[in-house]
Amino acid sequence: MTKKKKVPFFWTWVIGSVVLRLILLYFPKNLNLSSRPEVSTPLTSLRRLAEGYWLKQSSVSPYAGSMYHGSPLLLTLLGPLTVTRIEGQPDHLLCSLVFVIADVVSAMLICAVGEKLQVAYSSSLQLLGLRDLSENSELLPSGDFAALVYLWNPFAIVACVGLSTSAIENLMVVLLLYGACSRLAPLAAFGWVMATHLSLYPAILIIPVILLLGYGPDAPPRKLFWQRNSLEVGNCTLSDSYSEEKAKNQLKVANVFSWRPVVSFLFWTLLWSSYILVLCSMYVQQYGGLQELFKRTYGFILTIQDLSPNIGVLWYFFAEVFDFFRNFFLIVFHGNVLLMLAPLALRLNHRPCFLAFVYIVISSMLKSYPSVGDSALYLGLLGLFAYELKDMQFSFFLLSGYVGVSLLSPVMHNLWIWRGTGNANFYFATAIAYACFQIILVVESVSAMLNHDRTLTKLCTAMVQNVKS
């Protein structure tokens, strides 16, 4: 195995990204990014959180009115920091530092996930006898690359400087993936419970998490291991019992689903869920209990009550639809997310981490209140599969599209809201374009991954034919 390589000056790049965030925090009013609809949503806005904490301090329910709809645990964590001022320093500086730390920790966890995926994938290729591909896959340190993509992603920087709590939500999702890749059931369960509690949509990640815990990190299609090991067993002589036993052990490792970590994960999920519910119940006991909490948080997400503009497409649609059809289309849009889970899981069950990436992109595209923080997460995770997706088509087109939408969205919003020379269709056009680029990203990345698997299948088949001949 070749020596593990690192991105040159990796830690210099990491420190540089932190310094850039700290510099931008000291710009006047943080460049007013916290008021941008692309950055702050009704669920991730720190301003709304500060309002909810002020209501709590005034002995009023933090969910009174229509300002705050987030987790009571975030109120406990960030609420005191919103009222703490340091003389001569920017407002909410302590909250900003929390978001910076969350971004750095997320990047380090992404780096660790990338290293585990790379080691596991290289080992799988060696088991298949594809040593040249194994060495090539180790040339690019995908974990370091993905971490730097996340830290230097303009979407992540803007979300951090714009005082969006999406940095903490992203941290919980990455913690979930790290725990699952490491087969640490308590950590994976904690990440899943917290991510679901904060944003609801990460609940769909339970499918790739179970696959990660059961089968392990991403690997080539399992039928290739059957093919390879059957060939080895068939070529073994009766005296070569050791080689036959070794082949059978390899087959077992590659194909057997391990239920023990899955059961442990489900147990810890139940434990963490009970703990979180007890904490939330204690916090909102005098404000209507858990029923009011669910109504103001998850109910707010599922019923799309706030139709203020964002980079998604649902706000415009439900502003135009007749109330009589509203419930029907709520079921259609939310069901559309669930409809794609099973087919993707069946086709990509051997690549659970990539499956999690696809789920995150889909939920980011169809969620009720999307923000650029969601895009920062899945674009960072995309770097984990740089080797497998090196032949992905339309890469430059997608890059140009994301840059174009990022530049046009503020312009169209300004023309509509402040200049008065445009209308809602101007801003909605950028949202439609943004959704289209995300669709293209999902389609092309899945196609590139399947093509990569087909290439591995052809190489293994050719190797088998050469051995038989």
Secondary structure, DSSP 8 states (H G I E B T S, - for coil): -------TTHHHHHHHHHHHHHHHHTSGGGGGGGG-TTT--TTTBHHHHHHHHHHHHTTS-TTSTTS--S-HHHHHHHHHHHS---TTS-TTHHHHHHHHHHHHHHHHHHHHHHHHHHHHHHHHHHHTT-HHHHHHHTTS-HHHHHHHHHHH-HHHHHHHHTTBTHHHHHHHHHHHHHHHHTT-HHHHHHHHHHHHHHHSGGGGGHHHHHHHHHH-S--S-HHHHHHHHHHHHHH--TT-HHHHHHHHHHHHHHH---HHHHHHHHHHHHHHHHHHHHHHHHHSGGGTHHHHHHHHTHHHHHHT------SSSHHHHHHHS-GGGHHHHHHHHHHHHHHTHHHHHHHSTT-HHHHHHHHHHHHHHHSSS--HHHHHHHHHHHGGGTTTTTT-TTHHHHHHHHHHHHHHHHHHHIIIIII-SS-HHHHHHHHHHHHHHHHHHHHHHHHHHHHHHHHHHHHHHHHHHHHH-
